[in-house]
């Protein structure tokens, strides 16, 4: 009897019975599952890291290749850097010197009262990286480490934000590409606070979209100590909170509403520090009063008059056929960026209806806030964190496939503009 059973089993194996076939192939199928390392390498974090690392590497290579052949203008701090260029010296231009001074000695230097106009989070992070490496990394290397990580965080957050909207996966990645190819995106690479600001702002909004209000607040607090325009992201997240309550006023009766005024704790701590070291809690506002070169910053709620002057100035510069660098960087390019911002803000409401209201409100509030100082100087740099622009561009191309070539062409053109301005920045010319 036993021999018959064994013979039957042997015959079943020889015949390739389904049961035996499944059992025999189960092992190889299991072995074909992606390994943990392979899954990690295909994750959002790994792919955005590769993209951001390549982007920073290209900007570094371009600077190294061309900086020796470029003329040097006033934005090059020879006194600090010396006459010889280094691998990262191209990141240190214009306002970088102020951030470097803060990272080195804080706000106590009486010879530099303008330093208080530059908020402390970025220089503090640079100082922390230097301290953590026991001085092994100098200020430029520490700044690049901070900006590299911050750009990576910002790109990852933006990718995940894009997935909250009706976009294909490839289109979500185009939102990140639009961010990195924006005309002034190279400031994410420079010794400036743009990368840190974008990282904190984008993650705050992502947490708001995910209804993770506590984590959102933890991002907003340091954001308000990074730049005054953090108020725009606080407003964006507040509008998203209102949307999560289906725009019902009664839905605002929640203790979580207190998280939004609490977000300004970062600003309050900076004001407290200035009160202790400068005896002026609002020294960040008063810094503009004592710098002659900043005299054009005058608060003017009449933004219509400001825009009218900017349009006239830009038109005259274009009509002359030879706009100079200041006209291009401080009038024409910022004004063009503001027009794109308004168009994007209106479009997200058309495309997303009520779901687009937070982004539209953020864009229009940015338009107002960035034109309150009687000028639009550097506005194209301040537009880099305005993620509504990138989302609207890609969303329009997704809704109307005929616009996809236009999107690709605009990304290409924007890359060329960024490259041109970046070379001006490297040479020390005014670039915003």
KATAQUI-V845981 format. One record per run of one state. SS is the DSSP state (H for helix, E for strand, L for the rest). FROM is the first residue (numbers start at 1). TO is the last residue. Records with the same first field share a line. If there is no record, write none. Layout:
BEGIN
SS = FROM-TO ; FROM-TO
END
This chain:
BEGIN
L = 1-1 ; 16-17 ; 32-35 ; 42-43 ; 70-75 ; 77-77 ; 82-88 ; 92-92 ; 94-95 ; 106-112 ; 118-120 ; 133-138 ; 163-168 ; 181-184 ; 189-193 ; 210-212 ; 224-229 ; 245-248 ; 253-254 ; 263-264 ; 279-282 ; 291-291 ; 295-302 ; 321-324 ; 370-378 ; 383-386 ; 400-400 ; 427-432
H = 2-15 ; 18-31 ; 36-41 ; 44-69 ; 78-81 ; 89-91 ; 96-105 ; 113-117 ; 121-132 ; 139-162 ; 169-180 ; 185-188 ; 194-209 ; 213-223 ; 230-244 ; 249-252 ; 255-262 ; 265-278 ; 283-290 ; 292-294 ; 303-320 ; 325-369 ; 379-382 ; 387-399 ; 401-426
E = 76-76 ; 93-93
END
